Structures are given as structure tokens and as C-alpha cells.
Amino acid sequence: MNPILDDVLTSNAVVLASPVYMWQVTAQAKLFTDRLMPVLKPDYSSWLTGQKLLSIYTQGQPDISKFAPYFEHVNQMFAFLGFRTLAPLVFGGLRNIDDIQKHPAAFEQVQQAVNGLLAE
Ligand SMILES: Cc1cc2nc3c(=O)[nH]c(=O)nc-3n(C[C@H](O)[C@H](O)[C@H](O)COP(=O)(O)O)c2cc1C
């Protein structure tokens, strides 16, 4: 995690992408968030310097509002750590390998969002 933390602390933005597993981020993504603890100082102020945080989720559930309260909760956690959170990108109805074809604009949407992060 140390090299990743170095990257986070010296970056302008972080993009976290995770499928939804059992209404949550994957265990691997959760482990990453757990290990972000050192960005907080002992008084809970942050070592971060305005890094933006874009989260991208895929899910089987076609209704992309289904887990919105959870995504908001995750964003609040990132804001507490000192990130400037952006509205998550969510792609639903993805159960089989070709289902991404249902979202012909997905890659462009992600590219645009990342370009927006890089522009500032
Ligand atoms: C173990 C597991 C749990 C899942 N839980 C959910 C869920 O709670 N809600 C949902 O909408 N989709 C759920 N899905 C579907 C995945 O979010 C969806 O298929 C995703 O695109 C899979 O990405 P992956 O191929 O990178 O694992 C689950 C899939 C797996 C394998």
C-alpha cells in the first residue's frame, strides 16, 4: 500500500472502480479504502490536498438508483478522508460478459469523466 499511498498523496485525482457485490464494493476495494487510514492525521484532519475522487460502479441490477444511498455513504466516507468527491458513474444490468454492449456510450462517458479530472 505504501507506493499506492504515495501516488494518492501526490495525485490530483483518484478513480476507484468496483462491481457491486452483495450491495457493496468488492472486498478488494474495501481493503483499499481501509488502508487509506494514514491520510488522516491524529486529529482527523487530512494529509490530502484537494484530490478529487471519482467512483465507477457496475452492477447486475438494472435500476441504477437501487444502491444510490450506499454510493452516497461511500462518498461521504471519502469526503471525511479529505477527497473532493464527484457524482459516481453507475452502469447497471451487467450480468453476462457481453452485457456492456447495452451501454454503447459507457467507455466514452468514462473517458469524458477522466478527461474532466485531468483538465483541472
Ligand atoms: C458475488 C457477487 C455478488 C453480486 N452482488 C450483486 C449485488 O448485490 N447487486 C447487483 O446489482 N449485482 C450484483 N452482482 C453482479 C455484479 O455486480 C455485476 O455482474 C458486475 O458487472 C460484475 O463485475 P465483474 O465481472 O468484474 O465481477 C454480484 C456478482 C457477484 C459475482
The ligand as a Tripos MOL2 file, in Angstrom:
@<TRIPOS>MOLECULE
LIG
   31    33     1     0     0
SMALL
NO_CHARGES

@<TRIPOS>ATOM
      1 C1        -20.5120  -12.4230   -5.6980 C.3       1 LIG1
      2 C2        -21.3430  -11.4640   -6.4980 C.ar      1 LIG1
      3 C3        -22.2310  -10.6300   -5.8490 C.ar      1 LIG1
      4 C4        -23.0060   -9.7260   -6.5770 C.ar      1 LIG1
      5 N1        -23.8570   -8.9000   -5.9120 N.ar      1 LIG1
      6 C5        -24.5980   -8.0150   -6.6070 C.ar      1 LIG1
      7 C6        -25.4780   -7.1400   -5.9380 C.ar      1 LIG1
      8 O1        -25.6110   -7.1320   -4.7130 O.2       1 LIG1
      9 N2        -26.2050   -6.2770   -6.6760 N.ar      1 LIG1
     10 C7        -26.0980   -6.2380   -8.0560 C.ar      1 LIG1
     11 O2        -26.7820   -5.4210   -8.6720 O.2       1 LIG1
     12 N3        -25.2430   -7.0270   -8.7240 N.ar      1 LIG1
     13 C8        -24.5030   -7.9290   -8.0240 C.ar      1 LIG1
     14 N4        -23.6360   -8.7530   -8.6940 N.ar      1 LIG1
     15 C9        -23.4800   -8.5860  -10.1630 C.3       1 LIG1
     16 C10       -22.2220   -7.7760  -10.4640 C.3       1 LIG1
     17 O3        -22.2040   -6.5290   -9.8010 O.3       1 LIG1
     18 C11       -22.0990   -7.4710  -11.9690 C.3       1 LIG1
     19 O4        -22.3040   -8.6310  -12.7160 O.3       1 LIG1
     20 C12       -20.7300   -6.8880  -12.2540 C.3       1 LIG1
     21 O5        -20.7520   -6.2580  -13.5130 O.3       1 LIG1
     22 C13       -19.6530   -7.9880  -12.2220 C.3       1 LIG1
     23 O6        -18.3860   -7.4530  -12.4630 O.3       1 LIG1
     24 P1        -17.1100   -8.4360  -12.5520 P.3       1 LIG1
     25 O7        -17.3540   -9.2930  -13.7750 O.co2     1 LIG1
     26 O8        -15.9470   -7.5170  -12.6980 O.co2     1 LIG1
     27 O9        -17.1030   -9.2590  -11.3110 O.co2     1 LIG1
     28 C14       -22.8720   -9.6680   -7.9960 C.ar      1 LIG1
     29 C15       -21.9800  -10.5230   -8.6410 C.ar      1 LIG1
     30 C16       -21.2230  -11.4140   -7.9070 C.ar      1 LIG1
     31 C17       -20.2510  -12.3270   -8.6410 C.3       1 LIG1
@<TRIPOS>BOND
     1     1     2 1
     2     2     3 ar
     3     2    30 ar
     4     3     4 ar
     5     4     5 ar
     6     4    28 ar
     7     5     6 ar
     8     6     7 ar
     9     6    13 1
    10     7     8 2
    11     7     9 ar
    12     9    10 ar
    13    10    11 2
    14    10    12 ar
    15    12    13 ar
    16    13    14 ar
    17    14    15 1
    18    14    28 ar
    19    15    16 1
    20    16    17 1
    21    16    18 1
    22    18    19 1
    23    18    20 1
    24    20    21 1
    25    20    22 1
    26    22    23 1
    27    23    24 1
    28    24    25 2
    29    24    26 1
    30    24    27 1
    31    28    29 ar
    32    29    30 ar
    33    30    31 1
@<TRIPOS>SUBSTRUCTURE
     1 LIG1         1 GROUP 0 **** ****
